[in-house]
Amino acid sequence: MTRGLWFVAGAGAGAYAMIRARRVKETLTADGLSDRWHALSLGARMLRDEVAQGQAEAETQLRERFGLGPHGVPELTIARKGDDD
């Protein structure tokens, strides 16, 4: 029983090592490195777009909170005589 168990464990470890070695070999080819570079640049562009969108949303919320106009000009209200708000 124990010999069979060790045989199965060894065969599984060998198969796992062969699969990992094949993946590493494919990764280090010219096409594999090119694919990784393109994926990295795509991820960087997506992050940049997400950050820009978040900045725009935060700026809009802050402008609404502090009563600023769309170009940074404060909106002043004129108090009239007789207005008791």
TADA-V542340 format. One record per backbone hydrogen bond with DSSP energy under -0.5 kcal/mol. CO is the residue of the C=O (numbers start at 1). NH is the residue of the N-H. E is the energy in kcal/mol with one decimal. If there is no record, write none. Layout:
BEGIN
co	nh	e
CO	NH	E
CO	NH	E
END
This chain:
BEGIN
co	nh	e
1	5	-2.0
2	6	-2.5
3	7	-2.3
4	8	-2.4
5	9	-2.4
6	10	-2.5
7	11	-2.5
8	12	-2.4
9	13	-2.3
10	14	-2.4
11	15	-2.3
12	16	-2.3
13	17	-2.4
14	18	-2.2
15	19	-2.3
16	20	-2.4
17	21	-2.4
18	22	-2.2
19	23	-2.0
20	24	-2.3
21	25	-2.3
22	26	-2.3
23	27	-2.0
24	28	-1.9
26	29	-0.9
29	33	-2.6
30	34	-2.2
31	35	-2.5
32	36	-2.1
33	37	-2.3
34	38	-2.5
35	39	-2.2
36	40	-2.3
37	41	-2.5
38	42	-2.3
39	43	-2.3
40	44	-2.1
41	45	-2.2
42	46	-2.5
43	47	-2.3
44	48	-2.4
45	49	-2.4
46	50	-2.3
47	51	-2.5
48	52	-2.4
49	53	-2.4
50	54	-2.4
51	55	-2.4
52	56	-2.2
53	57	-2.3
54	58	-2.5
55	59	-2.6
56	60	-2.2
57	61	-2.4
58	62	-2.5
59	63	-2.6
60	64	-2.2
61	65	-2.3
62	66	-2.5
63	67	-0.7
63	68	-2.3
67	75	-1.7
69	72	-1.4
72	74	-0.6
73	69	-2.2
74	76	-0.8
77	79	-0.6
80	83	-1.7
82	84	-0.8
83	85	-0.7
END
